[in-house]
Amino acid sequence: MATSNMTKEMLVNATAPLDDLAIATDLLMSAKAGVRNYAVAITETATPSVRKTLKAQLQKAIDLHEKIATYMIENEMYHAYDVDEQVEHDLKKAEIALELVNK
């Protein structure tokens, strides 16, 4: 139950951007982990056909990571080329989350 003057609709609208950001960030981190795992697997295999398959999967994982990162950059969720801007963005989102919890 929402406190103060916030209606359920207002609460949903206020948290929707955070939900999108959280989902996109989680997906980006998972894609990055996939790239890392395929790279490690390639170095561990001794079978040429398995290595070839893993390399193909690695390229797909890299492409997926790029698509997710591009989406996030275009939607101002991720500021990969400006660390100061990314820190400011993260702090702002943290403040919004804390305000929602404290209301």
trRosetta pair geometry for C-beta under 8 A, 3 or more apart (Angstrom, degrees):
i j d omega theta_ij theta_ji phi_ij phi_ji
2 6 4.3 -111 170 94 131 99
2 7 6.6 129 64 -165 151 9
2 8 6.0 -165 -8 -77 128 52
2 10 7.5 117 -165 66 167 99
2 11 5.0 -144 -91 -46 133 139
2 103 7.5 -6 -165 118 81 114
3 6 7.0 37 69 38 42 104
3 103 5.7 180 67 142 99 71
4 103 5.4 -69 7 -175 132 98
6 10 4.8 -133 -157 86 76 126
6 11 5.3 86 156 -59 120 91
6 14 7.7 -43 -146 -3 127 145
6 103 6.2 57 -6 145 141 143
7 10 4.7 99 51 5 74 102
7 11 7.1 -138 95 -4 41 87
8 11 5.7 -57 -152 36 33 113
8 12 6.4 33 152 -19 67 105
9 12 5.7 -54 -147 36 32 111
9 13 6.2 28 155 -15 65 108
10 13 5.8 -57 -146 41 30 109
10 14 6.1 31 155 -22 65 109
11 14 5.7 -55 -145 35 29 112
11 15 6.4 10 162 -5 64 111
11 100 7.4 110 -145 -145 85 106
12 15 6.3 -69 -146 45 25 97
12 16 6.4 46 155 -49 64 98
13 16 5.8 -33 -145 1 31 120
14 96 7.5 -166 174 -177 95 109
14 100 6.4 164 124 -95 128 115
15 18 5.2 -60 -162 44 60 115
15 19 5.9 66 141 -29 83 100
15 100 6.4 85 -78 -125 100 158
16 19 5.5 -53 -148 32 33 114
16 20 6.6 31 156 -16 66 102
17 20 5.7 -52 -148 37 35 110
17 21 6.2 35 154 -18 67 108
18 21 5.5 -55 -145 40 32 113
18 22 6.0 34 155 -22 67 106
18 93 6.4 139 -108 -160 91 101
18 96 6.7 -161 -65 105 122 125
18 97 6.4 126 -126 -79 150 93
19 22 5.7 -53 -144 36 28 111
19 23 6.3 26 157 -17 64 107
20 23 5.9 -57 -147 38 28 109
20 24 6.1 23 157 -14 65 111
20 75 7.9 -94 141 145 130 146
20 77 7.3 -116 120 -94 96 139
21 24 5.9 -58 -142 41 27 107
21 25 6.0 27 159 -19 65 111
21 77 5.1 -174 -116 -142 84 113
21 93 6.5 -116 112 -131 167 146
22 25 5.9 -56 -143 38 26 110
22 26 6.2 26 158 -18 63 108
23 26 5.9 -57 -148 37 27 110
23 27 6.3 26 154 -18 64 109
24 27 5.7 -56 -147 38 31 112
24 28 6.3 32 154 -21 65 106
24 68 6.7 164 -164 -170 80 95
24 71 6.8 -138 -140 105 124 113
24 72 5.2 148 157 -89 133 104
24 75 7.8 -146 -93 70 171 136
24 77 5.5 35 87 132 149 162
24 78 7.7 -128 130 -32 122 113
25 28 5.7 -53 -146 36 31 112
25 29 6.3 29 155 -16 65 106
25 72 7.6 101 -74 -117 59 143
25 77 7.4 -135 -56 158 86 118
25 78 7.8 154 -93 -75 80 108
26 29 5.9 -55 -147 38 30 109
26 30 6.3 30 153 -19 64 108
27 30 5.7 -55 -147 37 30 112
27 31 6.3 32 154 -20 65 105
27 68 5.4 -153 118 -135 107 141
28 31 5.7 -53 -147 35 30 111
28 32 6.4 32 153 -20 64 105
28 65 7.0 86 -149 -144 66 72
28 68 4.7 -175 -89 131 77 129
28 69 6.2 101 -129 -73 118 69
28 72 6.4 -14 -62 -26 141 150
28 78 7.3 122 -80 -77 170 152
29 32 5.6 -52 -148 35 32 113
29 33 6.4 34 152 -19 64 104
30 33 5.6 -52 -148 36 33 112
30 34 6.4 39 150 -24 64 103
31 34 5.5 -50 -152 31 34 117
31 35 6.7 38 150 -21 64 99
31 61 6.4 166 -167 -171 74 78
31 64 5.0 -146 -135 112 124 103
31 65 4.1 168 137 -86 122 75
31 68 5.5 167 4 20 157 147
32 35 5.7 -49 -154 30 34 113
32 36 6.6 34 149 -17 64 106
32 65 5.9 100 -73 -122 59 127
33 36 5.5 -54 -150 38 35 114
33 37 6.1 34 153 -20 68 107
34 37 5.7 -55 -143 37 30 110
34 38 6.3 28 159 -16 65 105
34 61 4.4 -149 121 -143 111 128
34 64 7.5 -1 74 70 145 133
34 65 7.7 -163 61 -56 105 106
35 38 6.1 -58 -150 37 27 107
35 39 6.4 28 153 -20 63 109
35 58 6.7 82 -141 -154 62 76
35 61 4.7 178 -78 127 66 119
35 62 5.7 90 -113 -77 117 66
35 65 5.8 -15 -41 -35 132 147
36 39 5.8 -58 -151 35 29 112
36 40 6.5 26 154 -16 65 106
37 40 5.8 -53 -147 37 32 109
37 41 6.2 34 154 -21 65 107
38 41 5.5 -54 -145 37 33 114
38 42 6.4 39 155 -26 65 101
38 54 5.7 167 -162 -176 87 89
38 57 5.5 -157 -123 104 134 99
38 58 3.9 178 131 -88 137 83
38 61 5.6 171 0 19 145 152
39 42 5.9 -50 -152 27 30 113
39 43 7.0 22 153 -12 61 104
39 58 6.3 101 -65 -127 63 129
40 43 5.9 -62 -157 38 35 107
40 44 6.4 25 151 -17 68 114
41 44 5.7 -66 -147 40 33 110
41 45 6.3 29 160 -26 70 108
41 54 5.2 -148 107 -141 112 141
42 45 6.4 -57 -144 27 27 106
42 51 5.8 84 -147 -142 76 79
42 54 4.8 -177 -81 116 80 132
42 55 6.2 84 -112 -69 130 73
42 58 6.6 -14 -44 -47 133 144
45 50 4.7 -133 -171 104 146 120
45 51 5.1 -172 91 -70 123 79
45 54 6.5 159 9 -3 148 149
47 50 4.0 65 80 15 111 111
47 51 6.4 180 87 -14 55 85
48 51 5.5 -56 -143 37 30 114
48 52 6.3 34 157 -23 65 104
49 52 5.6 -48 -148 32 33 114
49 53 6.6 33 152 -17 63 104
50 53 5.7 -54 -151 37 34 111
50 54 6.2 32 152 -18 67 107
51 54 5.7 -56 -145 39 30 111
51 55 6.3 35 154 -23 64 105
52 55 5.8 -52 -149 32 29 113
52 56 6.7 30 152 -18 62 104
53 56 5.8 -55 -154 34 33 111
53 57 6.5 29 150 -15 66 107
54 57 5.5 -55 -146 40 35 111
54 58 6.1 43 151 -26 67 103
55 58 5.4 -47 -145 32 32 117
55 59 6.6 35 154 -20 62 100
56 59 5.9 -51 -154 32 32 111
56 60 6.8 30 149 -16 63 104
57 60 5.6 -53 -151 37 37 112
57 61 6.3 38 150 -21 67 105
58 61 5.6 -55 -148 36 32 112
58 62 6.4 35 152 -20 65 104
59 62 5.6 -50 -148 34 33 113
59 63 6.4 35 152 -19 64 105
60 63 5.6 -53 -148 37 33 113
60 64 6.4 35 152 -20 65 104
61 64 5.7 -51 -147 35 32 112
61 65 6.4 36 152 -20 64 104
62 65 5.7 -52 -150 34 31 113
62 66 6.5 33 151 -20 63 105
63 66 5.6 -54 -151 34 32 114
63 67 6.5 32 152 -20 65 104
64 67 5.7 -53 -149 34 33 111
64 68 6.4 29 155 -15 66 106
65 68 6.0 -58 -148 38 30 108
65 69 6.1 27 156 -16 66 110
66 69 5.8 -57 -143 40 28 109
66 70 6.1 30 158 -21 64 109
67 70 5.8 -56 -146 37 27 112
67 71 6.4 31 154 -21 62 106
68 71 5.7 -53 -151 34 31 114
68 72 6.4 26 154 -16 64 108
69 72 5.8 -58 -148 39 31 110
69 73 6.2 31 154 -20 67 107
69 78 6.4 -101 -150 96 65 155
69 80 6.5 33 -171 -49 113 148
70 73 5.7 -53 -143 37 30 110
70 74 6.1 28 158 -17 65 109
71 74 6.0 -60 -147 39 26 108
71 75 6.2 2 161 2 63 116
71 77 7.9 -3 119 37 72 126
72 75 6.1 -69 -141 51 27 97
72 77 4.1 -89 -158 73 81 109
72 78 3.6 43 131 7 119 119
73 76 7.7 29 -179 -76 30 30
73 77 7.6 -79 -53 51 21 71
73 78 5.3 -61 -69 77 60 93
73 79 7.4 116 -124 -96 75 32
73 80 6.1 -51 -88 9 115 108
76 79 7.6 16 -153 -66 60 89
76 89 7.6 -159 165 -122 83 136
78 86 7.2 11 -163 -116 48 108
79 82 4.8 -56 162 61 112 90
79 83 7.7 175 108 -83 103 15
79 85 4.2 -122 166 102 161 108
79 86 4.0 -154 64 -68 102 78
79 89 5.8 149 -4 -3 124 144
80 86 7.4 78 -70 -72 24 134
82 85 3.7 33 113 21 120 119
82 86 6.4 155 92 -19 65 84
83 86 5.5 -55 -147 36 33 113
83 87 6.3 34 155 -20 67 103
84 87 5.8 -52 -148 34 31 110
84 88 6.4 31 152 -17 64 106
85 88 5.6 -54 -148 38 32 113
85 89 6.2 37 152 -22 65 106
86 89 5.5 -52 -147 36 32 115
86 90 6.3 32 154 -19 65 105
87 90 5.7 -53 -147 37 31 111
87 91 6.3 31 154 -19 64 106
88 91 5.8 -55 -147 36 29 111
88 92 6.4 31 154 -21 63 106
89 92 5.8 -56 -150 34 28 112
89 93 6.5 25 154 -15 64 107
90 93 5.8 -56 -149 38 31 109
90 94 6.3 33 152 -21 65 107
91 94 5.5 -54 -147 36 32 113
91 95 6.4 36 153 -22 65 103
92 95 5.7 -51 -150 32 31 113
92 96 6.7 33 151 -19 63 103
93 96 5.6 -50 -150 34 35 113
93 97 6.4 36 151 -19 65 104
94 97 5.6 -53 -149 36 33 113
94 98 6.3 32 153 -18 66 106
95 98 5.7 -55 -147 38 31 110
95 99 6.3 35 153 -22 65 105
96 99 5.7 -53 -148 34 31 113
96 100 6.5 32 153 -20 64 104
97 100 5.8 -54 -153 33 31 112
97 101 6.6 28 152 -17 64 107
98 101 5.7 -56 -148 38 34 111
98 102 6.1 23 158 -13 68 113
99 102 5.9 -64 -141 44 28 105
99 103 6.4 35 159 -34 64 104
100 103 6.1 -51 -150 18 28 112
